[in-house]
Amino acid sequence: SSLAEVLKGMGISVVGSDMNENPNVVSLRAHGIHVHVGHDAANITDDIEFVVRTAAVHDDNPEIIRAHELGIPVFERTQAWGAISKGYSNALCISGTHGKTTTTSMCTHILMAADRDPTVMIGGTLPLLNAGHRVGRGNTIIMEACEYYNSFLSFHPTVAVILNIEADHLDFFKDLADVQHSFREFALRTPEDGCVVANAEDANTMEALRGVPRRIITFGLTDKADVYAENIQFVGANSSFDIMYKGRKFTDVTLHVPGMHNVKNALAATAASICLGIRPNAVKYGLAGFNGAGRRFEFKGKYNGADVYDDYAHHPGELKALLDTVETLNYKRSIVVFQPHTYSRTAALFDDFVTQLKRPDVLFLAEIYAAREKNTIGISSADLAAKIDGARFFPT
């Protein structure tokens, strides 16, 4: 839906279809985009110049079949974003197993503070934009870059950020080495005068980038990295620290999102900003104005005196970062309501999920969210509940 709005903003006539009525459909119609409900070959007429689909729409879809019959080119969503990214002299693409949406959002705040007027594509909602995207008039595009199905290899980054690399999406990748190979290819998509931003403290990332002939700027919590933090202080959900660059103070920052992982995300965003020649003050004020992205430890309000948060953590590494953060806030009791995302991930990382889900005081488990999969494995959230004392499984 964000791609549709961006293309409309670039002056292209856009129509589309979705499986059912939803808020995205309502929003697109408000922008003057006609959306059919239901996928039907009749939606594809011979005046359409090209069709864009998501990875979830396959060749047996009636609209794709009709497009092929009419000889209309069919592109993946990421190919379309990749084509758009070619038109910008600065393309900042943020990748990694975890932290992409938050870091992309932080970069957006910084580049808005620097008056770069960027075009933006985020995999979540950013309150600053009231959306997950923005059409700017500057020469910079900021894009969240996902490795699933090698989507990010359609992009043309001038600055490629790699936050971390873990074994994930094992329904597509063979193993960790296969994931690392893709991230290496992503880094090599930067031009020779481009820049790669890398997590100095993530062994998988540094191994993947070994020998890559590009300018590499590292970030981390110690002075082993090019961009690092000093004098970190936590006060409630806020943190303040000095950002150092190659041994000298670059700026000082106050962050209004909790957790050490967000300090690292801010360092990654700063390193990317340095690659783009952004002044220190824009980093300082951009990060100070960031209050989180939608569904990233998003405070929803209070209920009967309890603080309620929403978070999209669906990998054990993300659960760990989330629960580490919660523990620093000194609540008397933590209640986690968790819905695993995909059967393949739940099966492949089962023991790691159990380890993290044992941590809260109370655990409620919903049945696994299928997304694009069918349950050929025969796995259920009930299997997780069986391994965790006191956990309650809800089949509906």
Phi, psi and chi 1 to 4 in degrees:
 res  aa     phi    psi   chi1   chi2   chi3   chi4
   1 SER       -  -37.6   58.7      -      -      -
   2 SER   -66.9  -37.2   54.1      -      -      -
   3 LEU   -61.2  -42.9  175.0   65.8      -      -
   4 ALA   -58.8  -43.5      -      -      -      -
   5 GLU   -68.3  -39.0  -73.8 -172.3   38.6      -
   6 VAL   -64.5  -45.3  168.5      -      -      -
   7 LEU   -63.2  -39.5  -69.7  172.3      -      -
   8 LYS   -62.1  -40.9  179.8   86.7  163.4   38.4
   9 GLY   -65.4  -22.9      -      -      -      -
  10 MET   -88.5    4.0  -64.6  169.1   75.0      -
  11 GLY    93.8   11.4      -      -      -      -
  12 ILE   -92.8  140.4  -67.2  173.0      -      -
  13 SER   -78.7  124.8  171.8      -      -      -
  14 VAL  -124.2  131.5 -179.3      -      -      -
  15 VAL  -127.9  165.1  -63.7      -      -      -
  16 GLY  -166.4 -175.9      -      -      -      -
  17 SER  -144.2  154.3   64.1      -      -      -
  18 ASP  -140.9  161.1 -154.4  -15.9      -      -
  19 MET   -67.6  -31.7  -70.8  -64.0  -77.3      -
  20 ASN  -154.7  167.6   43.7   47.7      -      -
  21 GLU   -66.3  135.9  -63.9  -80.6   -6.0      -
  22 ASN  -159.1  171.1   58.5   60.8      -      -
  23 PRO   -57.9  -34.3  -26.8   34.5      -      -
  24 ASN   -61.3  -42.3  -81.3  -13.7      -      -
  25 VAL   -62.7  -44.7  169.6      -      -      -
  26 VAL   -59.8  -43.7  173.5      -      -      -
  27 SER   -64.4  -43.2  170.8      -      -      -
  28 LEU   -63.1  -41.8  -70.8  167.7      -      -
  29 ARG   -63.0  -37.0  -73.5  176.8 -179.6  151.0
  30 ALA   -63.5  -25.0      -      -      -      -
  31 HIS   -89.7    9.0  -77.4   88.1      -      -
  32 GLY    82.8   19.3      -      -      -      -
  33 ILE  -101.7  124.4  -65.1  170.6      -      -
  34 HIS   -79.2  125.6 -179.1   69.9      -      -
  35 VAL  -121.2  120.6 -177.2      -      -      -
  36 HIS   -78.9  144.4  -57.2  -83.5      -      -
  37 VAL  -100.5  123.5  169.9      -      -      -
  38 GLY    98.4  144.8      -      -      -      -
  39 HIS   -94.1  123.3  -65.9 -177.9      -      -
  40 ASP  -145.2  134.0 -173.8  -25.8      -      -
  41 ALA   -54.5  -30.3      -      -      -      -
  42 ALA   -65.6  -17.8      -      -      -      -
  43 ASN   -70.7  -19.4  -64.4  -22.3      -      -
  44 ILE   -98.3  106.4  -55.3  -61.4      -      -
  45 THR  -105.3  161.0   50.9      -      -      -
  46 ASP   -73.9   -2.8   57.0   10.9      -      -
  47 ASP   -90.1   -0.8   59.4  -22.0      -      -
  48 ILE   -78.3  131.5  -71.4  171.5      -      -
  49 GLU   -86.8  -34.9  -68.6  177.4   64.6      -
  50 PHE  -157.6  157.4   62.7   94.7      -      -
  51 VAL  -118.2  137.0  171.4      -      -      -
  52 VAL  -118.5  132.1 -179.6      -      -      -
  53 ARG  -127.9  161.0   60.9  173.0  168.1  179.9
  54 THR   -86.9  169.7   72.6      -      -      -
  55 ALA   -64.7  -18.4      -      -      -      -
  56 ALA   -81.2  -10.8      -      -      -      -
  57 VAL  -100.8  119.0  173.1      -      -      -
  58 HIS  -104.2  178.4  -57.9  -64.7      -      -
  59 ASP   -66.3  -15.1  -75.3  -13.0      -      -
  60 ASP   -87.4    1.3   57.7    1.3      -      -
  61 ASN   -68.6  133.6 -179.2  -77.7      -      -
  62 PRO   -58.7  -32.2   16.7  -29.6      -      -
  63 GLU   -72.6  -35.9  -64.2 -175.2   13.7      -
  64 ILE   -69.9  -42.1  -57.5  -56.3      -      -
  65 ILE   -56.6  -46.4  -68.2  169.1      -      -
  66 ARG   -65.0  -41.1 -177.5   64.3  177.1  146.7
  67 ALA   -59.8  -43.2      -      -      -      -
  68 HIS   -64.0  -40.0  -73.3  151.1      -      -
  69 GLU   -61.2  -37.9  -74.0  171.2   -4.7      -
  70 LEU   -86.1   -2.5  -67.0  172.4      -      -
  71 GLY    73.4   23.7      -      -      -      -
  72 ILE   -85.4  127.8  -61.3  169.2      -      -
  73 PRO   -60.8  139.3  -14.7   25.0      -      -
  74 VAL  -117.5  127.1  176.8      -      -      -
  75 PHE  -120.2  152.7  -61.8  101.0      -      -
  76 GLU   -75.9  152.6  -75.8  -90.0  -24.4      -
  77 ARG   -50.8  -44.6 -179.5  179.9   66.9  101.7
  78 THR   -69.7  -28.8   48.3      -      -      -
  79 GLN   -64.8  -37.1  -70.4  176.3  -59.1      -
  80 ALA   -66.4  -45.7      -      -      -      -
  81 TRP   -61.1  -39.8  -81.2  115.9      -      -
  82 GLY   -60.4  -41.8      -      -      -      -
  83 ALA   -63.5  -39.5      -      -      -      -
  84 ILE   -64.4  -41.5  -69.6  169.6      -      -
  85 SER   -63.3  -26.8   71.3      -      -      -
  86 LYS   -60.9  -24.8  -89.5 -174.0  178.3  169.8
  87 GLY   -82.3    2.8      -      -      -      -
  88 TYR  -116.5  137.4  -69.2   85.2      -      -
  89 SER   -72.8  -24.3   48.2      -      -      -
  90 ASN  -120.5  114.6  -63.1  -51.7      -      -
  91 ALA  -120.1  105.2      -      -      -      -
  92 LEU   -95.9  112.2  169.2   53.6      -      -
  93 CYS  -116.7  122.1  -60.9      -      -      -
  94 ILE  -106.2  118.1  -67.2  103.9      -      -
  95 SER  -122.0  171.8   75.4      -      -      -
  96 GLY   143.7  159.1      -      -      -      -
  97 THR   -67.9  -38.8  -50.1      -      -      -
  98 HIS  -130.7  153.3  -38.5  -59.9      -      -
  99 GLY    89.9    3.3      -      -      -      -
 100 LYS   -61.7  -49.8  -67.6 -174.6  -69.4  -67.6
 101 THR   -63.8  -44.3  -62.1      -      -      -
 102 THR   -63.7  -45.7  -62.4      -      -      -
 103 THR   -68.1  -38.7  -53.3      -      -      -
 104 THR   -61.0  -40.3  -53.8      -      -      -
 105 SER   -65.6  -42.8  -59.4      -      -      -
 106 MET   -60.6  -44.0  -72.9  177.0  170.5      -
 107 CYS   -60.6  -38.0  -70.6      -      -      -
 108 THR   -62.4  -46.0  -60.3      -      -      -
 109 HIS   -58.4  -44.0  -89.1  -98.9      -      -
 110 ILE   -64.8  -46.6  -68.2  168.2      -      -
 111 LEU   -72.0  -27.4  -90.2   84.4      -      -
 112 MET   -68.3  -41.6  -62.8  -85.2  -80.3      -
 113 ALA   -64.7  -28.1      -      -      -      -
 114 ALA   -87.0    5.2      -      -      -      -
 115 ASP    60.1   34.1  -67.1  -33.7      -      -
 116 ARG   -84.3   -9.9  -72.0  -73.6 -177.2   98.5
 117 ASP    48.9   58.7 -164.7    6.2      -      -
 118 PRO   -78.1  155.5   31.6  -36.3      -      -
 119 THR   -87.0  141.2  -66.6      -      -      -
 120 VAL  -135.0  141.1  179.9      -      -      -
 121 MET  -136.2  112.8 -172.9  -87.1  -74.9      -
 122 ILE  -121.5  147.9  -55.9  174.8      -      -
 123 GLY   -85.5   22.3      -      -      -      -
 124 GLY  -157.4 -172.4      -      -      -      -
 125 THR  -101.7  134.1  -59.8      -      -      -
 126 LEU  -112.3  118.7 -179.0   58.4      -      -
 127 PRO   -52.7  -36.0  -29.1   35.8      -      -
 128 LEU   -55.2  -35.3  175.2   72.4      -      -
 129 LEU  -101.2  -11.4  -52.0  178.3      -      -
 130 ASN    53.4   29.2  -74.3  -37.6      -      -
 131 ALA  -168.2 -177.7      -      -      -      -
 132 GLY  -106.3   14.0      -      -      -      -
 133 HIS  -157.1  168.8   63.8  -80.5      -      -
 134 ARG  -159.4  142.9  147.4  179.0 -136.8  -80.6
 135 VAL  -103.1  111.6 -178.2      -      -      -
 136 GLY  -103.5  172.9      -      -      -      -
 137 ARG  -109.4    2.7  -56.9 -166.6 -173.2  -77.1
 138 GLY   -82.4 -175.1      -      -      -      -
 139 ASN   -99.5   20.7   65.2   -3.7      -      -
 140 THR  -124.3  136.0  -59.0      -      -      -
 141 ILE  -121.2  138.0 -172.8  166.8      -      -
 142 ILE  -115.2  125.3  -52.6  168.7      -      -
 143 MET  -135.3  133.9  -52.0  173.9   78.3      -
 144 GLU   -76.8  130.8 -177.6  171.8  -30.7      -
 145 ALA  -120.6  110.3      -      -      -      -
 146 CYS   -96.7  140.3 -179.1      -      -      -
 147 GLU   -83.9  -14.3   73.5  -83.9   19.0      -
 148 TYR   -59.4  134.0 -172.2   52.8      -      -
 149 TYR    56.7   24.0  -85.4  108.0      -      -
 150 ASN    56.2   31.4  -77.1  -30.4      -      -
 151 SER   -54.7  -41.6  -64.9      -      -      -
 152 PHE   -69.4   -9.7   59.6   -0.5      -      -
 153 LEU   -78.8    0.4  -60.0 -174.4      -      -
 154 SER   -88.9  -11.0  -63.3      -      -      -
 155 PHE   -85.9  164.4  -68.0  177.2      -      -
 156 HIS  -126.3   71.1  -58.9  -87.3      -      -
 157 PRO   -72.2  143.0   26.7  -32.4      -      -
 158 THR   -96.7  -27.5   61.7      -      -      -
 159 VAL  -126.7  116.3  178.5      -      -      -
 160 ALA  -108.5  120.5      -      -      -      -
 161 VAL  -102.5  130.6  177.9      -      -      -
 162 ILE  -119.9  108.5  -58.3  177.6      -      -
 163 LEU   -78.6  -37.2  -63.2  168.2      -      -
 164 ASN  -177.4  161.0   39.8   60.3      -      -
 165 ILE  -134.8  122.8  -59.2  174.1      -      -
 166 GLU  -132.5  166.8  -76.5 -170.2   38.9      -
 167 ALA   -71.4  112.4      -      -      -      -
 168 ASP  -150.2  167.7 -166.3   16.0      -      -
 169 HIS    54.2   46.9  -60.2  -58.6      -      -
 170 LEU   -77.3    2.5  -63.5  175.3      -      -
 171 ASP   -78.8  -14.5   55.6  -33.3      -      -
 172 PHE  -114.6  -50.2  173.2   72.3      -      -
 173 PHE   -81.7  147.5  -66.3  108.9      -      -
 174 LYS   -70.2  -45.9  -70.3 -161.5  -67.9  -72.7
 175 ASP  -165.4 -175.1   49.7   25.2      -      -
 176 LEU   -58.6  -41.4  175.3   61.0      -      -
 177 ALA   -60.6  -35.8      -      -      -      -
 178 ASP   -66.3  -41.7 -165.3   23.1      -      -
 179 VAL   -61.5  -47.0  180.0      -      -      -
 180 GLN   -60.0  -39.9  -73.6  176.6  -65.6      -
 181 HIS   -58.9  -41.3  177.6  -97.2      -      -
 182 SER   -65.1  -42.6  -83.5      -      -      -
 183 PHE   -65.1  -36.2  -83.7   95.0      -      -
 184 ARG   -62.4  -44.1 -176.6 -178.7 -178.5   87.0
 185 GLU   -61.4  -38.3  -70.1  -61.1  -51.9      -
 186 PHE   -60.6  -46.2  172.9   65.0      -      -
 187 ALA   -61.0  -37.9      -      -      -      -
 188 LEU   -73.2   -8.4  -72.8  166.9      -      -
 189 ARG   -78.0  -12.4  -69.5 -169.0   66.7   75.3
 190 THR   -71.5  147.3   55.6      -      -      -
 191 PRO   -67.7  168.4   23.7  -31.5      -      -
 192 GLU   -60.9  -29.2  -73.2 -173.7    3.4      -
 193 ASP   -95.4   13.2   61.3  -12.6      -      -
 194 GLY   -81.1 -170.9      -      -      -      -
 195 CYS  -141.4  139.5 -174.1      -      -      -
 196 VAL  -115.7  128.0  178.1      -      -      -
 197 VAL  -103.4  127.2  172.6      -      -      -
 198 ALA  -137.0  148.3      -      -      -      -
 199 ASN   -79.0  106.9 -177.3  -12.8      -      -
 200 ALA   -63.2  -23.4      -      -      -      -
 201 GLU   -98.0    4.9  -70.2  152.9    1.4      -
 202 ASP  -106.5  106.5 -175.4   62.5      -      -
 203 ALA   -59.5  -37.8      -      -      -      -
 204 ASN   -63.8  -38.2  -67.4  -19.9      -      -
 205 THR   -67.2  -48.8  -60.8      -      -      -
 206 MET   -65.6  -34.1  -61.8  -45.7  -69.5      -
 207 GLU   -67.5  -40.8 -176.6 -175.9  -16.6      -
 208 ALA   -64.2  -30.3      -      -      -      -
 209 LEU   -95.0    0.6  -67.8  176.6      -      -
 210 ARG   -57.9  124.5 -170.9  178.9  -62.6  136.8
 211 GLY    80.2    3.5      -      -      -      -
 212 VAL   -69.0  122.2  167.0      -      -      -
 213 PRO   -81.8   66.1   30.4  -31.6      -      -
 214 ARG  -138.5  160.7  -65.1  -68.3 -175.5  -87.5
 215 ARG   -67.9  121.0  177.8 -170.6  179.5 -156.5
 216 ILE  -116.1  124.1  -64.4  177.4      -      -
 217 ILE  -109.6  124.7  -68.1 -173.2      -      -
 218 THR  -100.2  154.7   58.6      -      -      -
 219 PHE  -130.0  156.5   66.9   91.4      -      -
 220 GLY   176.8 -175.1      -      -      -      -
 221 LEU   -93.1   -8.0  -64.9  172.7      -      -
 222 THR  -126.2  170.0   70.1      -      -      -
 223 ASP   -75.2    8.2   60.4    7.4      -      -
 224 LYS   -70.8  -19.8  -69.6 -172.3  176.4   72.4
 225 ALA   -95.0  160.6      -      -      -      -
 226 ASP   -69.5  -43.6  -61.8  -43.8      -      -
 227 VAL  -113.2  120.2  176.5      -      -      -
 228 TYR  -145.5  170.1   58.1   97.6      -      -
 229 ALA  -107.4  142.3      -      -      -      -
 230 GLU  -130.1  157.2  -80.8 -167.6  -10.1      -
 231 ASN    56.5   46.0  -54.0  -42.6      -      -
 232 ILE   -73.3  129.3  -58.2  173.4      -      -
 233 GLN  -131.4  132.2  -65.7 -176.3  -50.0      -
 234 PHE  -106.0  129.3  -69.3  100.3      -      -
 235 VAL  -129.3  104.6 -178.7      -      -      -
 236 GLY    61.5 -127.3      -      -      -      -
 237 ALA   -88.7   -3.4      -      -      -      -
 238 ASN   -96.4  155.5  -63.4  -17.1      -      -
 239 SER  -136.9  147.2   58.1      -      -      -
 240 SER  -129.8  145.3   61.4      -      -      -
 241 PHE  -164.8  162.5   50.1   95.7      -      -
 242 ASP   -92.3  136.9  -65.8  -27.5      -      -
 243 ILE   -99.4  121.8  -63.1 -179.7      -      -
 244 MET  -104.8  144.6  -49.5  -65.2  -71.3      -
 245 TYR  -130.7  112.2  175.8   46.7      -      -
 246 LYS    51.7   47.1  -64.9 -165.5  169.1  171.9
 247 GLY    87.5   -5.6      -      -      -      -
 248 ARG  -119.7  148.4  -59.9  177.6   66.7  170.5
 249 LYS   -69.2  125.0 -177.2  174.7  171.3  179.7
 250 PHE   -90.2  -49.4 -177.5   73.2      -      -
 251 THR  -167.5  172.0 -171.9      -      -      -
 252 ASP  -113.6  151.9   55.3  -84.7      -      -
 253 VAL  -138.1  142.7  165.0      -      -      -
 254 THR  -116.1  123.0  -61.6      -      -      -
 255 LEU  -102.7  138.0  -90.1 -171.1      -      -
 256 HIS  -105.6   24.7  -59.9  -67.4      -      -
 257 VAL  -125.0  140.5  -75.2      -      -      -
 258 PRO   -82.4  163.4   29.8  -34.0      -      -
 259 GLY   102.1  142.6      -      -      -      -
 260 MET   -64.7  -31.3 -168.3   62.1   86.5      -
 261 HIS   -62.7  -30.7   63.8  -68.2      -      -
 262 ASN   -76.6  -27.7  -83.2  -39.2      -      -
 263 VAL   -60.4  -44.7  172.4      -      -      -
 264 LYS   -66.2  -39.7  -69.5 -165.1   74.7  167.9
 265 ASN   -60.0  -40.2  -70.7  -23.2      -      -
 266 ALA   -65.5  -36.4      -      -      -      -
 267 LEU   -66.8  -38.7  -67.0  170.9      -      -
 268 ALA   -63.7  -44.0      -      -      -      -
 269 ALA   -63.5  -36.2      -      -      -      -
 270 THR   -67.6  -44.2  -58.4      -      -      -
 271 ALA   -59.4  -42.2      -      -      -      -
 272 ALA   -62.8  -40.0      -      -      -      -
 273 SER   -64.5  -37.5  -58.8      -      -      -
 274 ILE   -62.8  -40.8  -71.8  169.4      -      -
 275 CYS   -59.1  -32.2  -67.9      -      -      -
 276 LEU   -92.9    3.1  -67.5  169.3      -      -
 277 GLY    73.1   28.9      -      -      -      -
 278 ILE   -78.3  139.5  -57.0  -66.4      -      -
 279 ARG   -74.8  152.7   62.0 -172.9 -171.8  -83.5
 280 PRO   -55.6  -39.5  -27.2   34.3      -      -
 281 ASN   -61.8  -35.2 -105.1    4.6      -      -
 282 ALA   -66.7  -35.5      -      -      -      -
 283 VAL   -65.0  -47.4  172.6      -      -      -
 284 LYS   -58.1  -51.1  177.7 -173.4  172.7   93.2
 285 TYR   -79.3  -30.8  -68.1  113.2      -      -
 286 GLY   -63.1  -47.0      -      -      -      -
 287 LEU   -69.3  -34.6  -70.9  172.9      -      -
 288 ALA   -64.1  -29.1      -      -      -      -
 289 GLY   -86.6   -2.4      -      -      -      -
 290 PHE   -88.2  121.5  176.4   68.2      -      -
 291 ASN  -115.9   20.0  -70.4  -55.8      -      -
 292 GLY   106.7  156.8      -      -      -      -
 293 ALA   -99.1  161.1      -      -      -      -
 294 GLY   -58.3  136.0      -      -      -      -
 295 ARG    64.4   20.7  -55.9 -153.6   60.3 -158.6
 296 ARG  -118.0   88.1  -58.8  -46.1 -173.5  -90.2
 297 PHE    45.6   50.5 -160.2   57.5      -      -
 298 GLU   -84.2  122.4  179.4 -175.9    5.5      -
 299 PHE   -74.0  119.4 -179.7   63.8      -      -
 300 LYS   -98.1  -17.4  -55.8  -61.0  -78.2 -173.1
 301 GLY   136.6 -169.3      -      -      -      -
 302 LYS  -115.0  148.4  -75.2 -176.5  177.3  -74.5
 303 TYR  -140.7  119.5 -174.0   77.2      -      -
 304 ASN    49.9   38.2  -72.2   -9.4      -      -
 305 GLY    86.1   -6.1      -      -      -      -
 306 ALA   -93.7  140.5      -      -      -      -
 307 ASP   -81.4  133.3  -71.2   -8.4      -      -
 308 VAL  -114.9  125.9 -179.2      -      -      -
 309 TYR  -122.6  153.0  -65.0   88.4      -      -
 310 ASP  -120.2  132.7 -177.7   19.6      -      -
 311 ASP  -144.1  145.9 -163.5  -81.4      -      -
 312 TYR   -96.9   16.0 -170.4   58.0      -      -
 313 ALA   -57.8  115.1      -      -      -      -
 314 HIS  -129.0   18.0   55.3 -114.6      -      -
 315 HIS  -131.2  145.6 -176.6  -77.2      -      -
 316 PRO   -54.1  -35.8  -25.5   33.7      -      -
 317 GLY   -62.8  -37.2      -      -      -      -
 318 GLU   -73.1  -38.9  -68.4  163.6  -12.4      -
 319 LEU   -59.8  -41.1  -86.6  173.2      -      -
 320 LYS   -60.8  -47.3 -178.2 -179.7 -173.1  -52.1
 321 ALA   -61.4  -40.9      -      -      -      -
 322 LEU   -63.4  -49.5  171.8   67.0      -      -
 323 LEU   -71.2  -32.6  -64.8  169.5      -      -
 324 ASP   -58.3  -43.2  -74.2   -8.1      -      -
 325 THR   -65.0  -46.9  -62.2      -      -      -
 326 VAL   -58.5  -40.4  169.6      -      -      -
 327 GLU   -64.9  -28.4  -75.3  172.5    5.6      -
 328 THR   -74.4  -13.6   65.1      -      -      -
 329 LEU   -91.5   -1.0  -60.2  177.5      -      -
 330 ASN    57.8   41.8  -63.1  -39.1      -      -
 331 TYR   -73.1  152.1  -73.9  108.7      -      -
 332 LYS   -72.0  -31.1  -70.6 -165.2  179.7  110.3
 333 ARG  -149.9  140.3 -171.7  167.6   71.0  133.7
 334 SER  -119.4  130.7   60.3      -      -      -
 335 ILE  -116.8  120.6  -58.3  169.2      -      -
 336 VAL  -111.6  127.2  168.1      -      -      -
 337 VAL  -108.7  114.9 -177.1      -      -      -
 338 PHE  -124.1  133.9 -175.3   68.8      -      -
 339 GLN  -119.1  110.8 -179.3  175.2   34.8      -
 340 PRO   -58.9  150.0  -21.5   33.4      -      -
 341 HIS  -113.3  106.1 -171.1  -76.9      -      -
 342 THR    80.8  141.8   70.5      -      -      -
 343 TYR   -67.7  -41.7  -53.3  110.9      -      -
 344 SER   -64.1  -41.3   59.8      -      -      -
 345 ARG   -67.6  -42.2 -177.8 -174.7  -77.4  118.4
 346 THR   -60.3  -41.7  -52.1      -      -      -
 347 ALA   -70.7  -45.0      -      -      -      -
 348 ALA   -67.7  -32.5      -      -      -      -
 349 LEU  -116.9   26.8  -55.4  172.4      -      -
 350 PHE   -53.1  -52.2 -173.0   86.4      -      -
 351 ASP   -63.9  -35.8  -68.3  -16.5      -      -
 352 ASP   -67.6  -37.3  -64.6  -27.8      -      -
 353 PHE   -62.3  -45.9  -84.3  117.6      -      -
 354 VAL   -58.0  -45.2  169.2      -      -      -
 355 THR   -55.9  -46.1  -61.1      -      -      -
 356 GLN   -75.6  -38.8  -63.6  -54.0  -37.2      -
 357 LEU   -74.9  -10.3  -69.1  169.5      -      -
 358 LYS   -75.4  -13.6  -79.0  179.3  171.3  175.0
 359 ARG   -75.5  -41.6  -66.6  172.7   62.1 -177.0
 360 PRO   -68.3  161.9   22.4  -32.6      -      -
 361 ASP   -70.0  -37.0  -61.2  -52.9      -      -
 362 VAL  -131.9  135.4 -179.7      -      -      -
 363 LEU  -128.8  123.7  175.2   67.6      -      -
 364 PHE  -111.6  131.5  -67.5  156.2      -      -
 365 LEU  -115.9  125.2  -72.0  163.4      -      -
 366 ALA   -86.9  163.4      -      -      -      -
 367 GLU   -65.7  153.5 -171.1   51.0  -80.1      -
 368 ILE   -57.8  136.1  -62.6  166.8      -      -
 369 TYR   -81.7  121.9  179.4   67.2      -      -
 370 ALA   -71.8  -32.3      -      -      -      -
 371 ALA    52.3 -117.5      -      -      -      -
 372 ARG   -94.3    5.2   55.5 -156.3  162.0 -106.1
 373 GLU  -104.9  163.3  -64.6 -176.9  -11.0      -
 374 LYS  -112.3  147.6  -69.3 -170.0  166.2   51.3
 375 ASN   -81.4   73.3 -168.7    4.3      -      -
 376 THR   -78.4  -13.5   55.9      -      -      -
 377 ILE   -86.5  -26.8  -54.2  164.7      -      -
 378 GLY    75.5   39.3      -      -      -      -
 379 ILE  -107.2  152.5 -166.8  166.1      -      -
 380 SER  -143.3  158.6  163.7      -      -      -
 381 SER   -61.6  -22.4  -66.0      -      -      -
 382 ALA   -59.7  -30.3      -      -      -      -
 383 ASP   -67.7  -36.9  -60.4  -39.3      -      -
 384 LEU   -67.1  -45.8  -71.3  167.9      -      -
 385 ALA   -59.0  -35.7      -      -      -      -
 386 ALA   -64.3  -23.0      -      -      -      -
 387 LYS   -96.2   -4.0  -62.6  -79.9 -172.8 -173.8
 388 ILE  -124.6  114.4  -60.0  165.8      -      -
 389 ASP   -55.1  129.5  -71.9  -14.6      -      -
 390 GLY    81.3   -7.0      -      -      -      -
 391 ALA   -67.2  145.6      -      -      -      -
 392 ARG  -118.8  128.3  -69.4 -175.7   60.7 -167.6
 393 PHE  -102.6  132.8  164.5   62.0      -      -
 394 PHE  -117.9  108.9  -64.3   84.6      -      -
 395 PRO   -68.2  -20.8   18.8  -28.0      -      -
 396 THR  -125.8      -   68.6      -      -      -
